[in-house]
Amino acid sequence: MGVEHTAYLTAVWRKMGKIDMASVKDVPFSSKMMAYVMGWLDPASVDTIVQRTTVIDAVLAALQKEHIVEIGAGLSARRERFPKSAVYNLDLPSFPLKKENFIPYVIGEDALEVPFMDAVFVVEGVSMYLEKKQLKKMLKEIVAHKGHVLIDFFDKSKGSKYKSFREDLYKRMFSKVACREKPFSFAVENAESARSLLSSCGFSEIEELRLPLKKTLDILFYAKS
Ligand SMILES: C[S@@+](CC[C@H](N)C(=O)[O-])C[C@H]1O[C@@H](n2cnc3c(N)ncnc32)[C@H](O)[C@@H]1O
């Protein structure tokens, strides 16, 4: 397993939340079982992904952009949900399933090369696996393409030090799936620091899109360059 396999979790949790019933067919059986157990241990993760995807889709539907570029796309089914847009899926070259319009791209290492400007870039459930330097490089590249971005972060101010047995077990399983002792490497201090980060990379209009959830670590932003 490796960080690519975290995409199996999100695909299964969207099925659990009944917002994408199709992508799960590409998840190997053992990963599917692991994801169902983890979703049962931490229903807040399932709720977060359901709300996050729903809010992002609502913005994409309103924008009606010709090009949608998903970075760290995993098994995203936005190509099916937005047939009027050209949807590009960027992910690690080692990503196990390369759908149509797949572009290998290592955030922070590769140059972001898409042959159009003014696209909307979706970076959903990815920032937490990156180093700040990688994240900033990618955001600046999006700005250089005059792109809009929809991106979420983990917000440290929403976390709690106390972990129940279930939460602890969930975290251990997450480490196994991502193949890292600490599965997550990046979080913002709070919403204000997320705004500063986006602004420092060149984004001007920055809006927080609130997720209607009591328990979540996730904060979502829409920004224009
Ligand atoms: C939790 S999954 C999210 C997938 C998808 N965005 C979703 O919401 O279902 C994280 C994704 O980020 C990708 N990823 C992690 N680090 C990356 C990097 N440095 N460059 C490109 N993709 C990366 C993984 O391969 C994986 O597909």
The ligand as a Gaussian input file, in Angstrom:
#p B3LYP/6-31G(d) Opt

LIG

0 1
 C       -7.253000      10.683000      -0.356000
 S       -6.838000      10.514000      -2.039000
 C       -7.984000      11.668000      -2.756000
 C       -8.327000      11.303000      -4.145000
 C       -9.420000      12.159000      -4.786000
 N       -9.042000      13.537000      -4.872000
 C      -10.703000      12.006000      -4.024000
 O      -11.181000      12.975000      -3.426000
 O      -11.231000      10.902000      -4.048000
 C       -5.265000      11.383000      -2.206000
 C       -4.740000      11.350000      -3.626000
 O       -3.610000      12.228000      -3.698000
 C       -2.631000      11.617000      -4.505000
 N       -1.302000      12.182000      -4.155000
 C       -0.699000      12.147000      -2.944000
 N        0.511000      12.745000      -3.007000
 C        0.664000      13.179000      -4.298000
 C        1.691000      13.862000      -4.990000
 N        2.825000      14.232000      -4.378000
 N        1.524000      14.145000      -6.312000
 C        0.368000      13.775000      -6.943000
 N       -0.651000      13.126000      -6.326000
 C       -0.510000      12.821000      -5.020000
 C       -2.742000      10.134000      -4.185000
 O       -2.156000       9.312000      -5.170000
 C       -4.263000       9.972000      -4.071000
 O       -4.862000       9.647000      -5.301000

